[in-house]
Each structure stands twice: as C-alpha cells, then as structure tokens.
Amino acid sequence: MKVLHLLRHAKSSRDDDSLADHDRPLSKRGRRDAQAIARHLRAAKLQPDLVLSSTALRTRETLAPIQAALKPRRVVFDHDLYLAPPTTLLDHVRRLEESVVEVLMVGHNPGLHELALLLADRRSLPGLPPSTGKFPTGALASFRWDGTWRRLGPGTASLTAYMAPRELREE
C-alpha cells in the first residue's frame, strides 16, 4: 500500500510588491495555519518516508513546523515543483524508489488540485473540491492505492482524507 499526501502551502503574504512570487513569505494567518496543520498531522500519526517540496519560501515556511513535528527521514526541495502542472508533479512521484511507502508533497495550485482530481478514483471525487471549486491554502488531500509508484495514474487512488485549515480553526 502506497500513501501520497498533497499539501498546498499555507496562506502567503502579498504585502511586499517588490518580492518575486517565489520569495513571498507566509502571512500571519498562514503561519498560524502551518502550526495547526503540523499539530493535525502529528495527531493523525503521519509518518512520511519522504517529503517533496517546492523551493518557494511559502512552501518552506509551511513545511518548517511540520518537519519539527513529524521528523521525516528525508526532505527534498525541488525547484521543478514550483508552480508545476499536475503532469510534472505526477512524473516526480512516478520516479520514486519503491522502498518509499509514504510521501508528503508540498506545493502550489492549480497543479496540486488538478493532480488530486486526476488521481482520485470515482468514489473519491465527491470528497474533493470540484475543478471549478477551490483547493484552499493549507488544504491536504491524502490518497492510498495498491501498486507501484510507476503505475500511479488517473483514477487509481482512493482519497482517505481531505482537510482544510478552516476545519482546524473550528475545533
């Protein structure tokens, strides 16, 4: 059984227009949400063998409290994941070593949302925001499937959980 968690970065700041998009930090709410996400993932006992993350500042800042809480064995920051389309994200996952069982990917929309919709089997689709909907900042979609990373493809994965930070704020 393989497990893939897709996490969109937390809310970023747009206060400084001089910053390049890649260099935008988290907003105050984003930092609070990142902490709440880390607590949620620790309580859910996530144990990723590998974290794949975009190099953007907002993804690294989202990941920092998660790394502290989960202590994943390996973290890889890859510029190719920055604003990547779903095909690029899927290619990265398909190239993983089979010894890797659980992966957390931290990235951006629309690629992560589109990848989640692409992977979800028919029964799972109602559990995700539709393509016309919003995969909000800090949203997490978790999938499982039997098979190899190479064979992961359209409609092959079952959604096991979907969470948005606003749900954590309501707890």
N, C-alpha and C positions, 0 to 999 in steps of 0.2 A: 504494500500500500504506500503510495506517494502522497505527500501533502504540499500544497502550494498556498501561501498566504500573499495576497496582493494588498498592499497598504499605500494609499495615497498620502503624500506629505500633509502635515497639519497646515492650518491657515497661515499664509505668508503675509508679510507687510508690504504695502505699496507706498509707504511714507516718503521714501527717498527716490525721487525720479532719476537721480544721477546713476543709480545702480543698474547694472546689466541684469536681465531676468535671472540668469544663472546665480547671481550673487545676492538675491533677495533673501533676507532672514525671515524667521517666523515672527508673527505678530504676538502681542501679549496673550491673546486668546489661543493662538497656535501653540505657544509654549505650555500653557495650562493643559490644552488638549493632549499634547505629546506626553506629558506626565500621566494624565488619566489613561491614555492608551497603554503606556508601559505597565501601569498597575493592572489594567484589564488583562493584558497578555500574560503577565506573571500569574494572576489568579486563574487564568484559563490553562496554565501549565504548558504554554507553547515552548517547544524545545527545538528551534531551528538548527539544523546542522550547518546551514549556510544562510547568510544574508547577502542579497544582491541589491545595491543601492545606486541610484543616480548620484553624480558628484555635486549636484546643485546644493547650495548652502541650506535651503529649506528642507531638503531630504536628510542631509546630515544632522541638522538640528532636531528633526523629528526622531531620527534614529538614536541619538545620544542617550536619552533616558531609557529607551528600550534595550540598548546594549547593556547598560548598567543593571537593568532588572533581569534580563534573560541570559546574559553572558554567552552569546552564541560562540561556537567553536571557531567560525571563520566569517569574516565580513569582507566583501569585495565592493569597492566603489568603482563604477564604470561609467565613463562619460557617454558611452553609446546608449545608456539608459535614459539620459536626459531628454525629455520630451519625445521619447521614442514611440513609433507606431506599434500597434499590437503585434505585427509580424516580427519586428525586431525583438520585442520582449519575449515572444514565444521561441524564437531562434536561440536566445540565450538560455532559456530553460531547457530546451531540447538538447543542448550541448553539455548538460551537467553529467557528472560521473554518477553511475548507478548506485554507488555506495551512499550518496546523499539521499536521505529519505524525506526530510522536511526543510522547506525553503521559505524564507520571507523576502519578498521583493518590495522595495520602497521606491516609488516613482511618481509619475505625473499623469494627469488627464490630458487629452482624452484616451491616451494609449492604455492605461490600466483598466478603465471602464470597458473599453472595447475588447480588451483581452478577456476580462471576466465574462462578458456576454458571449464571446467566441467559444470559450472552454465549457461553459455551463451546458449540462445535458438538459433535455426538455423539461424534466421535473424540477430542475433548479432555477430556471429562468424567472419564474414569478418571485423568487426570493431576492432578486437583484433589481436595481433601478433600471427601467427600460432605456433603450438607446436615446429616447427623447427626454429622459429624466436626468437627474443629477447624481453623480457618484461624488459625494461631498468631500471636502478636505478632511483628512483623517479617517476616511472610510476604510474598512478592512473586509475583504471577501476571502474566505478560506475554502479550499477545494481538496477533495480526495479522489483518487482513482487507482484501480489496479492496472499495473502496466509499467512500462519503462518511460523515462523522460523523453526518449526519441519518439515514442508513439503518442505522446500527448498531442491532442488536436481538437478540432471543432467538435463540440458536443460530447466530449469524452469524460468530463469531470463532474462530480457531484458537489454542489455547494453544501458545506457543512455549517457555515456561519456567515452572517453578514452583520456588521456593526458600524454605526456612525457615532462620532464623538458626542453629539447631542443626546444620545441614549445614555451615555456615561454621565453626563451632566444632570440627567433626570434622576439618577439613582440616589 
